[in-house]
C-alpha cells in the first residue's frame, strides 16, 4: 500500500503552487489523496469461470460477487442455502472483507443474506460462500453467474479492554433503540 509520505506531500504542494490554490476544490484534493492511498493488492484464487469481483461504477464501494453453480437452483419461500463463489482470498492483517446483500436482489426477488454484513477475517483461507435466504412469497431461482452480494474491503483495528468501575457520562447516557423519537 502506498501511504502519503514526504514525497506525496511534496508533489501535492508543488501542484498547488504551480496551478494555484483557487483552481483546486475540495473534490480535487480528496481525489488526489485517495489515489495516493488506493494501492492495496490482495491475493485471490478464482476457481470459477466468472470474472473477478469488480466495481460496477467508479463510485462503488462494493465489488459484486457471483454465484458459481453447476446448474440453477431454486429457493422456496424462507429457504436458506449456502451458495459457492469459487473465490478464495488472502487479506492482509488489519483488513476484513464485508459481504453485504445487493439491493436489487432484495427488492426484485426477496433474496438477501442471512447474516449481514458477513465478515471474512484476514486469516480465513476457505472459499467465500454466500448464505442466502428467500424472503419472498414465491419460489426464486438462482443461476450460475448471478450477482448475489457485494464485497467491501475495510481496515479494522484490534483493541485491548480497559476494565473500569464507571464510564464517562454523556448527554445520551443509556438511551437507545428509539430514544431520540420519530420526528
ROPA-129247 format. One record per residue (C-alpha): residue number from 0; residue in one letter; x negated, y negated, z. Coordinates in pm, whole numbers, plus 50000, padded with zeros to 5 digits. Each point is the difference from the previous one (the first is absolute). Example, Ala and Ser with C-alpha at 12.3 -4.5 7.8 and 13.67 -1.06 7.14 Angstrom:
{num:0, residu:A, X:48770, Y:50450, Z:50780} .
{num:1, residu:S, X:49863, Y:49656, Z:49934} .
//
This chain:
{num:0, residu:X, X:50000, Y:50000, Z:50000} .
{num:1, residu:X, X:49879, Y:49652, Z:49921} .
{num:2, residu:X, X:50025, Y:49757, Z:50289} .
{num:3, residu:X, X:49991, Y:49623, Z:49982} .
{num:4, residu:X, X:49639, Y:49939, Z:50083} .
{num:5, residu:X, X:49764, Y:49708, Z:49965} .
{num:6, residu:X, X:49975, Y:50048, Z:49623} .
{num:7, residu:X, X:50379, Y:50007, Z:49952} .
{num:8, residu:X, X:50045, Y:49685, Z:50205} .
{num:9, residu:X, X:49715, Y:49832, Z:49810} .
{num:10, residu:X, X:50165, Y:50077, Z:49663} .
{num:11, residu:X, X:50336, Y:49881, Z:50129} .
{num:12, residu:X, X:49853, Y:49666, Z:50115} .
{num:13, residu:X, X:49824, Y:49958, Z:49664} .
{num:14, residu:X, X:50332, Y:50054, Z:49820} .
{num:15, residu:X, X:50169, Y:49744, Z:50221} .
{num:16, residu:X, X:49724, Y:49745, Z:49934} .
{num:17, residu:X, X:49980, Y:50070, Z:49627} .
{num:18, residu:X, X:50373, Y:50001, Z:49923} .
{num:19, residu:X, X:50111, Y:49769, Z:50276} .
{num:20, residu:X, X:50202, Y:50051, Z:50313} .
{num:21, residu:X, X:50319, Y:49853, Z:49850} .
{num:22, residu:X, X:50031, Y:50267, Z:49731} .
{num:23, residu:X, X:49999, Y:50285, Z:50252} .
{num:24, residu:X, X:50331, Y:50099, Z:50155} .
{num:25, residu:X, X:50051, Y:50227, Z:50295} .
{num:26, residu:X, X:50092, Y:50273, Z:49749} .
{num:27, residu:X, X:49665, Y:49961, Z:49819} .
{num:28, residu:X, X:49809, Y:50024, Z:50326} .
{num:29, residu:X, X:50188, Y:50305, Z:50131} .
{num:30, residu:X, X:49976, Y:50169, Z:49658} .
{num:31, residu:X, X:49621, Y:49950, Z:49997} .
{num:32, residu:X, X:49956, Y:50122, Z:50357} .
{num:33, residu:X, X:50226, Y:50300, Z:49932} .
{num:34, residu:X, X:49793, Y:50110, Z:49702} .
{num:35, residu:X, X:49679, Y:49972, Z:50200} .
{num:36, residu:X, X:50141, Y:50257, Z:50243} .
{num:37, residu:X, X:50196, Y:50236, Z:49774} .
{num:38, residu:X, X:49734, Y:50258, Z:49920} .
{num:39, residu:X, X:50104, Y:50308, Z:50196} .
{num:40, residu:X, X:49916, Y:50328, Z:49835} .
{num:41, residu:X, X:50186, Y:50311, Z:50118} .
{num:42, residu:X, X:49917, Y:50356, Z:49896} .
{num:43, residu:X, X:50298, Y:50186, Z:49853} .
{num:44, residu:X, X:50069, Y:50344, Z:49855} .
{num:45, residu:X, X:50292, Y:50017, Z:49758} .
{num:46, residu:X, X:50117, Y:50358, Z:49941} .
{num:47, residu:X, X:50313, Y:49879, Z:49823} .
{num:48, residu:X, X:50025, Y:49906, Z:49634} .
{num:49, residu:X, X:50129, Y:49653, Z:50094} .
{num:50, residu:X, X:49801, Y:49680, Z:50004} .
{num:51, residu:X, X:49853, Y:49879, Z:50328} .
{num:52, residu:X, X:50218, Y:49795, Z:50235} .
{num:53, residu:X, X:50017, Y:49651, Z:49856} .
{num:54, residu:X, X:50136, Y:49653, Z:50061} .
{num:55, residu:X, X:50297, Y:49918, Z:49777} .
{num:56, residu:X, X:49936, Y:49623, Z:50008} .
{num:57, residu:X, X:49709, Y:49772, Z:50091} .
{num:58, residu:X, X:50182, Y:49901, Z:50320} .
{num:59, residu:X, X:50089, Y:50353, Z:50113} .
{num:60, residu:X, X:49873, Y:50107, Z:50339} .
{num:61, residu:X, X:50097, Y:50364, Z:49954} .
{num:62, residu:X, X:49886, Y:50255, Z:49742} .
{num:63, residu:X, X:50265, Y:50234, Z:49866} .
{num:64, residu:X, X:49963, Y:50370, Z:50080} .
{num:65, residu:X, X:50154, Y:50264, Z:49774} .
{num:66, residu:X, X:50151, Y:50342, Z:50065} .
{num:67, residu:X, X:49789, Y:50293, Z:49875} .
{num:68, residu:X, X:50249, Y:50279, Z:49937} .
{num:69, residu:X, X:49992, Y:50310, Z:49779} .
{num:70, residu:X, X:50373, Y:49944, Z:49934} .
{num:71, residu:X, X:50275, Y:49762, Z:50104} .
{num:72, residu:X, X:50148, Y:50051, Z:50345} .
{num:73, residu:X, X:50339, Y:49914, Z:50143} .
{num:74, residu:X, X:50086, Y:49854, Z:50338} .
{num:75, residu:X, X:50350, Y:50031, Z:50137} .
{num:76, residu:X, X:50123, Y:49722, Z:50230} .
{num:77, residu:X, X:49792, Y:49976, Z:50320} .
{num:78, residu:X, X:49753, Y:50264, Z:49875} .
{num:79, residu:X, X:49630, Y:49943, Z:50070} .
{num:80, residu:X, X:49705, Y:50129, Z:49797} .
{num:81, residu:X, X:49626, Y:49953, Z:50000} .
{num:82, residu:X, X:49890, Y:49892, Z:49652} .
{num:83, residu:X, X:49642, Y:50057, Z:49881} .
{num:84, residu:X, X:49806, Y:49727, Z:49819} .
{num:85, residu:X, X:49679, Y:50182, Z:49903} .
{num:86, residu:X, X:49804, Y:49715, Z:50160} .
{num:87, residu:X, X:49724, Y:50030, Z:50262} .
{num:88, residu:X, X:49818, Y:49693, Z:50131} .
{num:89, residu:X, X:49708, Y:49918, Z:50230} .
{num:90, residu:X, X:50062, Y:49667, Z:50167} .
{num:91, residu:X, X:49712, Y:49815, Z:50165} .
{num:92, residu:X, X:50005, Y:49978, Z:50379} .
{num:93, residu:X, X:50201, Y:49695, Z:50101} .
{num:94, residu:X, X:50261, Y:50046, Z:49726} .
{num:95, residu:X, X:50332, Y:50180, Z:49977} .
{num:96, residu:X, X:50243, Y:50065, Z:49716} .
{num:97, residu:X, X:50361, Y:49917, Z:50073} .
{num:98, residu:X, X:50259, Y:50190, Z:49799} .
{num:99, residu:X, X:50326, Y:49812, Z:49955} .
{num:100, residu:X, X:50322, Y:50064, Z:49810} .
{num:101, residu:X, X:50067, Y:49832, Z:49668} .
{num:102, residu:X, X:50300, Y:49770, Z:50018} .
{num:103, residu:X, X:50125, Y:50102, Z:49655} .
{num:104, residu:X, X:50022, Y:50368, Z:50098} .
{num:105, residu:X, X:50176, Y:49907, Z:50323} .
{num:106, residu:X, X:50264, Y:49776, Z:49847} .
{num:107, residu:X, X:50059, Y:50193, Z:49676} .
{num:108, residu:X, X:49981, Y:50360, Z:50125} .
{num:109, residu:X, X:50005, Y:49984, Z:50379} .
{num:110, residu:X, X:49652, Y:50161, Z:50007} .
{num:111, residu:X, X:49767, Y:49879, Z:50273} .
{num:112, residu:X, X:49722, Y:50126, Z:50225} .
{num:113, residu:X, X:50078, Y:50172, Z:50329} .
{num:114, residu:X, X:49737, Y:49813, Z:50201} .
{num:115, residu:X, X:49902, Y:49662, Z:49876} .
{num:116, residu:X, X:49749, Y:49872, Z:49979} .
{num:117, residu:X, X:49814, Y:50327, Z:49997} .
{num:118, residu:X, X:49635, Y:49972, Z:50096} .
{num:119, residu:X, X:49704, Y:50171, Z:49836} .
{num:120, residu:X, X:49702, Y:49979, Z:50233} .
{num:121, residu:X, X:49643, Y:49952, Z:49881} .
{num:122, residu:X, X:49901, Y:50352, Z:50107} .
{num:123, residu:X, X:50288, Y:50181, Z:49819} .
{num:124, residu:X, X:49887, Y:50192, Z:49692} .
{num:125, residu:X, X:50311, Y:50197, Z:49908} .
{num:126, residu:X, X:50241, Y:49937, Z:49716} .
{num:127, residu:X, X:50221, Y:49694, Z:50025} .
{num:128, residu:X, X:50352, Y:50136, Z:50043} .
{num:129, residu:X, X:50320, Y:49796, Z:49994} .
{num:130, residu:X, X:50269, Y:50094, Z:50256} .
{num:131, residu:X, X:50318, Y:49889, Z:49822} .
{num:132, residu:X, X:50368, Y:50013, Z:50089} .
{num:133, residu:X, X:50316, Y:49950, Z:49796} .
{num:134, residu:X, X:50221, Y:49754, Z:50189} .
{num:135, residu:X, X:50258, Y:49979, Z:49722} .
{num:136, residu:X, X:50326, Y:50194, Z:49978} .
{num:137, residu:X, X:49899, Y:50170, Z:49674} .
{num:138, residu:X, X:49737, Y:50255, Z:49899} .
{num:139, residu:X, X:49691, Y:49820, Z:49870} .
{num:140, residu:X, X:49728, Y:50132, Z:49771} .
{num:141, residu:X, X:49628, Y:49933, Z:50019} .
{num:142, residu:X, X:49797, Y:50045, Z:49683} .
{num:143, residu:X, X:49628, Y:50051, Z:49960} .
{num:144, residu:X, X:49842, Y:49654, Z:49975} .
{num:145, residu:X, X:50278, Y:49813, Z:50179} .
{num:146, residu:X, X:49860, Y:49706, Z:50198} .
{num:147, residu:X, X:50129, Y:50086, Z:50348} .
{num:148, residu:X, X:49793, Y:49788, Z:50237} .
{num:149, residu:X, X:49739, Y:49731, Z:50021} .
{num:150, residu:X, X:49666, Y:50004, Z:50176} .
{num:151, residu:X, X:49846, Y:49698, Z:50170} .
{num:152, residu:X, X:49640, Y:50006, Z:50121} .
{num:153, residu:X, X:49957, Y:49806, Z:50325} .
{num:154, residu:X, X:49723, Y:49921, Z:50244} .
{num:155, residu:X, X:50052, Y:50092, Z:50361} .
{num:156, residu:X, X:49812, Y:49970, Z:50325} .
{num:157, residu:X, X:49974, Y:50250, Z:50282} .
{num:158, residu:X, X:50047, Y:49854, Z:50344} .
{num:159, residu:X, X:49913, Y:50073, Z:50360} .
{num:160, residu:X, X:50268, Y:49974, Z:50268} .
{num:161, residu:X, X:49949, Y:49759, Z:50286} .
{num:162, residu:X, X:50209, Y:50120, Z:50296} .
{num:163, residu:X, X:50147, Y:49709, Z:50200} .
{num:164, residu:X, X:50265, Y:49961, Z:50268} .
{num:165, residu:X, X:50179, Y:49704, Z:49839} .
{num:166, residu:X, X:50029, Y:49868, Z:49644} .
{num:167, residu:X, X:49985, Y:49630, Z:49916} .
{num:168, residu:X, X:50342, Y:49838, Z:49981} .
{num:169, residu:X, X:50154, Y:49870, Z:49676} .
{num:170, residu:X, X:50316, Y:49812, Z:49913} .
{num:171, residu:X, X:50143, Y:50316, Z:49842} .
{num:172, residu:X, X:49915, Y:50224, Z:50293} .
{num:173, residu:X, X:50176, Y:50337, Z:49973} .
{num:174, residu:X, X:50252, Y:49885, Z:49739} .
{num:175, residu:X, X:50025, Y:50231, Z:49703} .
{num:176, residu:X, X:50248, Y:50159, Z:49758} .
{num:177, residu:X, X:50217, Y:49699, Z:49925} .
{num:178, residu:X, X:49887, Y:49777, Z:50284} .
{num:179, residu:X, X:49998, Y:49692, Z:49774} .
{num:180, residu:X, X:50360, Y:50044, Z:49882} .
{num:181, residu:X, X:50156, Y:50032, Z:49658} .
{num:182, residu:X, X:49996, Y:49640, Z:49875} .
//
